[in-house]
Amino acid sequence: MDAIEGHSFEDDEVEGSEMPPVKLVDGIDIRELIDTSVATFEVNMNAAEEERDDQTYFNKEELLQCVNFDCVAGDSDEEDDKRGLGLTPFQKIAKNMTDLTPDGKIRKREMKPGSGSLVPEGAYVTVHYNAYVEYGDEPYDSTWLRGQPLSFRLQRGYVIIGLDVAISSMKKGETSRFLIHPDLGYGKMGCPPRIPQNAELLFEVELVKFTDNMAAEAFEALSLEDREKADFGLILKAAQAEHVNGNESFKRDNINLAITKYKKAVNMLEKIRLKNEEEEIKQQNLLLKLYINLAVCYNKQKNSRLACVMSKHALRIQPKNPKALFNFGRALLMLSDFDHARRCLLDAQKLQPSNREISEELKKLDKKQKTYEVDMKKFSQRMFQGASEEDKTESKSLKSEVSEDFEKTAKEFLEEFLKESTGTQMPLPQGLRAQEEFCIRQIAEQLGLTIRSQEKNGKKLIYVMKPEPEP
């Protein structure tokens, strides 16, 4: 558990809290207590040693970069020391802070100013922080040491109340220190072993960015008539909020919800009334990101057709966008459109020559195309050999039917294609007789596959396709 996540603990006194905690070898069986009011257990005598081993939570070398000696010595103040005031480290730090709340339970000192407006209520924020307890120079929790910032929505109970309030006082790019009273932290219980009982907390916070989620809710609350009249700023903020919500859903691997959020934002932006070129640029920039994100989601769901549609939308806005080209190529590869997929991937590679993902996709394309060509050759040989034998042994009146060997081969071929996880579309061999094509169509229907025909360069091409997943 991250040390800052969750609600504050209850402040009630715990009877017998002066007794040291012990660890058990095995947990107590609650059924014994319910049924007999008696439970047997064994104390782990090695628990103290294990407790000492568990005190290190981060890499030692990285930890040194976040050591804060002020938590041990406080802000140096020779005058206080001379007068022998005997202030604790956090009391010394608090002298250079201002009260953020009327009761003084949250105090703040701005270390680096931010820009723009304060974080709005209910915003989705991204922060970096180090968290300390008094007399502990090493952070008990740190996003910098974990290697990634923390993103969450304010006023939703994702972090302790004190940190929620503290971040609400910040601007984008700001770095500040906060002292948080136990009542707004982990209370009288603390969170052992990292956070003692009644511990005051010091947070060093950088507000990386925020998104106004309330704008999306405000827009949703409008009537259809009012939405049409809404100004560009409100609609853009609402779309940005849905974009961020979609990104978070994607990170949690909730692809369906991510698609819903992205599509909401797209619908807002596509219907927006633009007054000038500046508004159009902002609209198109966000639409580009949304179309690419939707293409990524649809590719992840193996819905290659919709991935192609979204990639095309993105490329209309920016024809040389490497992400759009890559996702278009990936979708085309699933459709077994090898030539077109190769062109898209090579165009993406020219724009990003060192991108490994593009190189890997090109290797996958080569492998799949070679496998496909070998399989098609075998399939064609087996089918037409069957037809040839039939022609030798059957009379002309029976040529309207296909051989058992052809039907068996076609069924095996289509079942194998259905099991394959990557491709969603596959062309059939050219030169099929009408009866053979009819046979394949019947088998495909039984397997839940569909057949599509099209004319290209004067030739009839027949494709078998898997059912597309629900978006």
C-alpha positions, 0 to 999 in steps of 0.5 A: 500500500502506498503510504499516502493512499486511503482514508485517515484512520479512526482517532479512537483510543485503543485499549491496551495500546501500550502493549507491543504488537506480535506476529502469529505463525498462522492466522486465527480461524474466525470460525473457531471464535464464532463457534467455540469462543476459543482459538489457538495460535502460536506467536512467531518468535522471529518476528522482531528480526523480520521486522528489522529486515523489512525496514528498507523500502527503497534502493539505498543509492536512490534513497540518498537522493531524497534524504532530507536532513531538515526532518532531523535538524529542522531549518537552521536558526542560530538565534533559536539555538542560542536562546535554547528554545528547544524546538523540534525539527518540524517546529523549526520548519513550521516557523517559515510556513504559513497556515493553509487552514484556519486551525493551522493543521496544514501549513505551507511553504512555496519552494518554486512558484507555479503558473496559471490558476489554482487547481479546481475542485475535483480536478484530476491531478498528477503529482510527484512527492516525498513524504517524511515523518519527524526525525526520519531523514529518509522518505517513508514514501516517494513517487520519485523513488518509485519512478513515476508520478501519482495521478488521482482525482481530488476530493474522492478519498484517494489520498489522506485528507491533508494532502488532498487539501494541500494540493488544492492550494497549488498551481501547475509546475509549483513545488511546495512543502506542507506540514500535515497534522495527524488529524488530517493524516493517519491519526492516533493509530498511525500506519506502523511500521513506517508511520508512528502513532500521532505522526505529523507528516512533511510532504514535498510536492510538485504539481506536474499537471491537472485536468479540470474534470468538473468541466466534463460533469458541467457539460454533461449536465447541460441540456442539448440546446445549451450544449450547442450554445456552449462556448469553445473554452468549456467544450475544450475543457470537457473534452480534455477531461474525457481524454484524461479519463480515457487514458486512465481507463486504458492504463487500468486495462479497461479498454471498453471504458477508455473507448467510451471516454475517447468517443465522448470527447470526439463527439464534443469536438466534432460538433463544436462551432469554431470562430477562428484559426486558433480554436481550430488548431486546438480542436485538431490537436486534441482530435488527433490524439483521440483518433490515435488513442481509439486506433490503439484501443481497437487494435488491442481489441483486434477490431482492425476495421475500426482501427483503420477508420480511426487511423485514417481520421488521424492521418487526414489531420497529420499525414506524417504522424508516426503513431497513426501510420504505425497503428494503421499498419498494424490494423492492415496486417491483421487484415492480411493486407500485407503490401499496404501494411508494409508501406505504412510501417515503412513510412512510420519507420522513416519518421522514427528510425530507432523505434523498436516497436515499428521494427518488431511489427515489420518482422512480424509482417515478414513472418506472417506473409511468408507463413501465409504464402506457404499455407496458401500454396499448400491449400491451393494444391490440396484443393485443386488436386482434389478437383483434378481427381474428381474430373478424372473419375466423375462424369460431366454431369457431376462436375457441379459438385465438389469432392469430399477431399476439397470440402474436408481441406476447406473446413480444416483451412477455415478452422485454422484461420479462426483459431489464429489470434492475429489475423482478422481477414484472409484472401482465398486462392484465385481460380475457384469454381463457382461450386467450390466458392459456394462450398466455402461460403457454406462452411464459413457460415457454419463457423461464424465467418463471413465472405466478402468479394470485390473487384480489383484490377479486373480480378475477383478477390474473395476474402474470409473474415472473422466476426468483429468484436464489440467496441 
